[in-house]
Amino acid sequence: MATDYDAPRKNDEDNEQDSIQELQARRSDKSSGVVDEDETEAAEGFELPGADLSGEELAVRVLPRQADEFTCSSCFLVHHRSQLAYEKSGQMICTECAA
């Protein structure tokens, strides 16, 4: 919001009246900010714990570890070789776990 620095300043009484008027204006605008959301559509995206997912199939293709990747022995995530911090007695540690 732009401020006009050349305008005369208001005293405390003017500020109180303005703030009351602004509050009343906000109260009347309150109904315009209501979002109309269908509860059933919103609930369809949630999965309950313990839900039976045995009939579901993955839609992601899983690739085996590539030649330039390693599995961190601390976090068990597959990382690129550029993220290898060190290798100690055959166990590879990524830079995130080494930090």
Secondary structure as UniProt FT lines:
FT   TURN            5..6
FT   HELIX           12..29
FT   HELIX           30..33
FT   HELIX           39..44
FT   TURN            49..50
FT   TURN            54..55
FT   TURN            67..68
FT   STRAND          69..71
FT   TURN            73..75
FT   STRAND          78..80
FT   HELIX           81..83
FT   STRAND          84..88
FT   TURN            89..90
FT   STRAND          91..94
FT   HELIX           95..98
//
